[in-house]
Amino acid sequence: MSKRKSRVSMFFEQLDNDSRKLKCNQCQVIISRGGQGKTANTTSMSNHIKHKHPTLLYQLGSAIKSSSRRDSTKSQISAEELPKAVLTPSTLVSSEVSLSQESQQKIEDSFTIHWSYDDSRSREINLAIGEMIALDNQPLSIVENTGFRNLIRKVKSKYNIPGRKYFTENIFPQLYEETKSEIRRGLISATAISVTTDMWTNINNKESFLSFTAHWLDDSFKYHHGVLQMKHFPETHTANNIKNCLEEVPTLWDIDTTKNHAVVRDNGRNVTKAIDDSVFKGVPCYTYILFNWLLIPF
């Protein structure tokens, strides 16, 4: 290590058995210095503090600013100390500007103080990114794509975008609960609810799913709809199994079954019997009937 110890090293402890590695005093993570002696550097330490403990940058910034003020005092050179040969107005101005720029280097030039993940400003942006992924059907990996991260850095330099795991464990559960609560409030206030349901099989893995989508009008006669369930259906497609699956939905969503106007379905015998035997009133899909009628040869 150099004789002049880097200020960022105040947050780390040198390992006794390996001079090339350090331990973070905050999270006990071991990081490499990229070498030892003159080949060692502070890049890994700076990046660790910057990305894992951004709040510590305030403490580091105070130390750097204090040092900058001391260095500024030492670097003040009077006009008498300069050679007379260079004592021209333009030389004095350029010298003062050079010294001023060197002594007043901002901490932002070395470190960008990022907001923590719990900061209200970060939470607002995280939720907006989560909504974008959901609404635009984007892959979760977009938050780790270089281009997207560069864009976010340009737009809001102090925002530290989390990885996909953070969004999966924190943002999407919150968005799900908020959306679910909003749909539930709409269902409770609705006078009547219609339902569309369908059974379909993924052609790639042969896995089946049963959908249950509610449709309703609010007091302003505005149309709303929400997918209440898209359930994996590994059981055989018997009428009884379909009936039991459909009747679970009103209980999960606290729906008054007397509000049910109709369940629009296809004309499959198993689906038709399942709905006829359930608490719902079934109505065949007009488009499905028309489509099948068009396929009948004349």
C-alpha positions as CSV (number, residue, x, y, z in Angstrom):
1,M,0.0,0.0,0.0
2,S,1.1,3.6,-0.6
3,K,2.3,5.7,2.3
4,R,-0.6,8.0,1.9
5,K,-3.6,6.0,2.9
6,S,-6.8,6.5,0.9
7,R,-9.7,8.0,2.8
8,V,-12.1,5.4,1.5
9,S,-10.0,2.8,3.3
10,M,-11.5,4.0,6.6
11,F,-14.4,1.7,5.9
12,F,-12.3,-1.4,5.4
13,E,-10.0,-3.6,7.4
14,Q,-6.8,-5.3,6.0
15,L,-6.8,-9.1,6.2
16,D,-3.9,-10.5,8.2
17,N,-3.5,-13.5,6.0
18,D,-3.8,-11.8,2.6
19,S,-2.6,-8.2,1.9
20,R,-4.4,-8.2,-1.4
21,K,-7.9,-8.4,0.3
22,L,-9.9,-6.2,2.6
23,K,-13.0,-6.7,4.7
24,C,-15.8,-4.1,4.7
25,N,-16.6,-3.0,8.3
26,Q,-20.2,-2.5,7.4
27,C,-21.3,-5.8,5.8
28,Q,-18.2,-8.0,6.4
29,V,-17.9,-8.7,2.6
30,I,-14.3,-9.5,1.4
31,I,-13.1,-7.6,-1.7
32,S,-9.9,-7.7,-3.7
33,R,-7.6,-4.7,-4.1
34,G,-6.5,-5.9,-7.6
35,G,-2.9,-6.4,-6.4
36,Q,-0.6,-5.6,-3.5
37,G,1.9,-2.9,-2.7
38,K,2.2,-0.4,-5.6
39,T,-0.1,-2.4,-7.8
40,A,-3.0,-2.2,-5.3
41,N,-5.8,0.3,-6.0
42,T,-8.9,1.8,-4.4
43,T,-11.3,1.2,-7.3
44,S,-13.0,-1.8,-5.7
45,M,-13.3,-0.1,-2.4
46,S,-14.9,3.0,-3.9
47,N,-17.3,0.9,-6.0
48,H,-18.3,-1.2,-3.0
49,I,-19.2,1.9,-0.9
50,K,-20.8,3.6,-3.9
51,H,-23.2,0.8,-4.7
52,K,-23.7,-1.0,-1.3
53,H,-23.4,1.7,1.3
54,P,-24.1,5.0,-0.5
55,T,-25.1,6.8,2.7
56,L,-21.5,6.5,3.9
57,L,-20.5,8.8,1.0
58,Y,-21.7,11.8,3.1
59,Q,-19.1,10.9,5.8
60,L,-16.4,10.4,3.2
61,G,-17.4,13.7,1.5
62,S,-16.9,15.6,4.8
63,A,-13.4,14.3,5.1
64,I,-12.6,15.2,1.5
65,K,-14.0,18.7,1.8
66,S,-12.0,19.3,4.9
67,S,-8.8,18.2,3.2
68,S,-9.7,20.3,0.1
69,R,-9.8,23.4,2.3
70,R,-6.4,22.6,3.8
71,D,-4.9,22.0,0.4
72,S,-6.4,25.3,-0.9
73,T,-4.7,27.2,1.9
74,K,-1.3,25.7,1.1
75,S,-1.7,26.4,-2.6
76,Q,-2.3,30.2,-2.3
77,I,0.7,31.8,-4.0
78,S,1.1,35.6,-3.9
79,A,2.0,37.7,-6.8
80,E,5.4,38.5,-5.3
81,E,6.4,34.8,-5.3
82,L,5.9,34.5,-9.1
83,P,8.8,35.4,-11.4
84,K,8.5,39.0,-12.7
85,A,8.8,37.7,-16.2
86,V,5.4,36.1,-16.0
87,L,3.6,38.9,-14.1
88,T,1.2,39.9,-16.8
89,P,-2.6,40.3,-16.3
90,S,-3.4,37.3,-18.5
91,T,-0.8,35.1,-16.6
92,L,-2.2,36.1,-13.2
93,V,-5.8,35.4,-14.3
94,S,-4.9,32.0,-15.7
95,S,-2.9,31.1,-12.6
96,E,-5.8,32.0,-10.3
97,V,-8.3,30.1,-12.3
98,S,-6.0,27.0,-12.4
99,L,-5.5,27.1,-8.6
100,S,-9.1,27.7,-8.0
101,Q,-10.3,24.8,-10.1
102,E,-7.7,22.5,-8.5
103,S,-8.5,23.5,-4.9
104,Q,-12.3,23.6,-5.4
105,Q,-12.8,20.2,-7.0
106,K,-16.3,19.0,-6.1
107,I,-16.9,15.7,-4.5
108,E,-19.4,14.9,-7.3
109,D,-16.4,14.7,-9.6
110,S,-15.1,11.7,-7.7
111,F,-18.3,10.2,-6.2
112,T,-22.0,10.5,-7.0
113,I,-23.9,10.4,-3.8
114,H,-26.7,8.0,-4.6
115,W,-30.1,7.9,-2.8
116,S,-30.6,4.7,-0.8
117,Y,-33.2,2.2,-1.9
118,D,-35.4,3.2,1.0
119,D,-35.3,6.9,0.0
120,S,-38.8,8.1,-1.0
121,R,-37.5,9.4,-4.3
122,S,-36.0,6.1,-5.1
123,R,-39.2,4.3,-4.2
124,E,-41.2,6.5,-6.5
125,I,-38.9,5.7,-9.4
126,N,-38.7,2.0,-8.6
127,L,-42.5,1.8,-8.7
128,A,-42.7,3.7,-12.0
129,I,-40.2,1.2,-13.5
130,G,-42.1,-1.7,-12.1
131,E,-45.3,-0.3,-13.7
132,M,-43.5,0.1,-17.0
133,I,-42.4,-3.5,-17.0
134,A,-45.9,-4.7,-16.2
135,L,-47.8,-2.5,-18.6
136,D,-45.4,-2.9,-21.5
137,N,-44.8,-6.6,-20.9
138,Q,-41.0,-6.0,-20.6
139,P,-38.6,-8.7,-19.3
140,L,-37.2,-8.2,-15.8
141,S,-33.7,-8.2,-17.2
142,I,-34.3,-4.7,-18.6
143,V,-33.3,-3.2,-15.2
144,E,-29.8,-4.8,-15.7
145,N,-29.4,-3.9,-19.4
146,T,-26.5,-1.5,-20.0
147,G,-28.4,0.9,-22.2
148,F,-31.3,1.2,-19.9
149,R,-29.0,1.8,-16.9
150,N,-27.1,4.5,-18.8
151,L,-30.4,6.2,-19.7
152,I,-31.5,6.2,-16.0
153,R,-28.1,7.5,-15.0
154,K,-28.4,10.4,-17.4
155,V,-31.9,11.3,-16.4
156,K,-31.3,11.0,-12.6
157,S,-27.7,10.6,-11.6
158,K,-28.4,10.2,-7.9
159,Y,-30.8,7.4,-8.4
160,N,-29.2,3.9,-8.0
161,I,-31.3,1.4,-9.9
162,P,-31.6,-1.9,-8.1
163,G,-31.2,-5.3,-9.8
164,R,-34.1,-7.7,-10.8
165,K,-34.1,-9.5,-7.4
166,Y,-35.0,-6.3,-5.6
167,F,-37.9,-5.7,-8.0
168,T,-39.1,-9.3,-7.7
169,E,-39.0,-9.2,-3.8
170,N,-40.1,-5.7,-3.1
171,I,-41.6,-3.7,-6.0
172,F,-43.9,-6.3,-7.8
173,P,-45.4,-7.6,-4.5
174,Q,-46.4,-4.0,-3.6
175,L,-47.8,-3.3,-7.1
176,Y,-49.7,-6.6,-7.0
177,E,-51.3,-5.8,-3.7
178,E,-52.2,-2.3,-4.7
179,T,-53.8,-3.5,-8.0
180,K,-55.7,-6.3,-6.2
181,S,-57.1,-3.9,-3.7
182,E,-58.2,-1.5,-6.4
183,I,-60.0,-4.3,-8.3
184,R,-61.6,-5.6,-5.2
185,R,-63.0,-2.1,-4.4
186,G,-64.5,-2.0,-7.9
187,L,-66.1,-5.5,-7.6
188,I,-67.6,-4.6,-4.2
189,S,-69.1,-1.4,-5.5
190,A,-70.4,-2.9,-8.8
191,T,-74.1,-3.6,-9.1
192,A,-73.6,-6.5,-11.5
193,I,-70.6,-8.5,-12.7
194,S,-70.2,-10.5,-15.9
195,V,-67.5,-13.1,-16.3
196,T,-65.6,-14.6,-19.2
197,T,-63.8,-17.9,-18.8
198,D,-61.7,-20.1,-21.0
199,M,-59.6,-23.2,-20.8
200,W,-56.4,-23.3,-22.9
201,T,-53.3,-25.3,-23.2
202,N,-49.7,-24.1,-23.9
203,I,-48.6,-25.7,-27.1
204,N,-44.9,-25.7,-25.9
205,N,-45.1,-27.5,-22.6
206,K,-48.7,-28.9,-22.8
207,E,-49.6,-27.2,-19.5
208,S,-53.3,-26.2,-19.2
209,F,-54.7,-23.0,-17.6
210,L,-58.2,-21.8,-16.7
211,S,-58.9,-18.1,-16.8
212,F,-61.5,-16.0,-14.9
213,T,-62.0,-12.4,-16.0
214,A,-64.6,-10.1,-14.4
215,H,-66.3,-7.2,-16.3
216,W,-68.4,-4.4,-14.7
217,L,-69.6,-0.8,-15.0
218,D,-69.1,1.8,-12.3
219,D,-71.5,4.5,-11.2
220,S,-70.4,6.7,-14.1
221,F,-71.1,3.9,-16.6
222,K,-67.4,3.4,-17.2
223,Y,-66.3,-0.1,-18.2
224,H,-63.8,-2.0,-16.1
225,H,-62.3,-5.5,-16.2
226,G,-59.8,-7.5,-14.3
227,V,-58.2,-10.9,-14.6
228,L,-59.1,-12.4,-11.3
229,Q,-57.4,-15.7,-11.9
230,M,-55.2,-17.5,-14.4
231,K,-54.9,-20.8,-12.7
232,H,-52.6,-23.7,-13.6
233,F,-54.9,-26.6,-14.3
234,P,-53.0,-29.9,-14.1
235,E,-56.1,-32.0,-13.4
236,T,-58.1,-33.8,-16.0
237,H,-60.6,-31.4,-17.7
238,T,-63.7,-32.9,-16.3
239,A,-66.8,-30.8,-15.6
240,N,-66.5,-31.3,-11.9
241,N,-62.9,-30.2,-11.7
242,I,-63.7,-27.1,-13.8
243,K,-66.7,-26.3,-11.6
244,N,-64.7,-26.6,-8.4
245,C,-62.0,-24.3,-9.7
246,L,-64.4,-21.6,-10.9
247,E,-66.3,-21.6,-7.6
248,E,-63.1,-20.8,-5.7
249,V,-62.8,-17.4,-7.3
250,P,-65.7,-15.6,-5.6
251,T,-64.5,-16.7,-2.2
252,L,-61.0,-15.5,-2.9
253,W,-62.2,-12.1,-4.0
254,D,-65.2,-11.7,-1.6
255,I,-67.6,-11.5,-4.5
256,D,-71.3,-11.7,-3.8
257,T,-72.5,-14.4,-6.2
258,T,-75.9,-12.8,-6.4
259,K,-74.2,-10.0,-8.4
260,N,-73.2,-12.4,-11.1
261,H,-75.0,-11.5,-14.3
262,A,-73.6,-14.2,-16.6
263,V,-70.5,-16.3,-17.4
264,V,-69.7,-16.2,-21.1
265,R,-68.2,-19.5,-22.2
266,D,-67.5,-21.6,-25.2
267,N,-69.7,-24.6,-26.1
268,G,-67.4,-27.4,-24.9
269,R,-69.5,-30.0,-23.2
270,N,-67.3,-30.1,-20.1
271,V,-67.3,-26.3,-19.6
272,T,-71.0,-26.1,-20.3
273,K,-71.8,-28.7,-17.7
274,A,-69.4,-27.3,-15.2
275,I,-71.1,-23.9,-15.3
276,D,-74.6,-25.3,-15.4
277,D,-73.8,-27.3,-12.2
278,S,-72.3,-24.3,-10.5
279,V,-73.6,-21.1,-8.8
280,F,-73.1,-19.2,-12.1
281,K,-75.4,-18.7,-15.0
282,G,-73.8,-19.6,-18.3
283,V,-74.2,-17.9,-21.7
284,P,-72.5,-19.2,-24.9
285,C,-70.1,-16.9,-26.7
286,Y,-71.7,-15.4,-29.8
287,T,-68.3,-15.1,-31.6
288,Y,-67.5,-18.7,-30.8
289,I,-70.9,-19.8,-32.2
290,L,-70.5,-17.6,-35.3
291,F,-66.9,-18.9,-35.9
292,N,-68.0,-22.6,-35.7
293,W,-71.0,-21.8,-38.0
294,L,-68.7,-20.4,-40.6
295,L,-66.6,-23.6,-40.6
296,I,-69.6,-25.7,-41.4
297,P,-69.4,-26.7,-45.1
298,F,-72.4,-25.9,-47.3
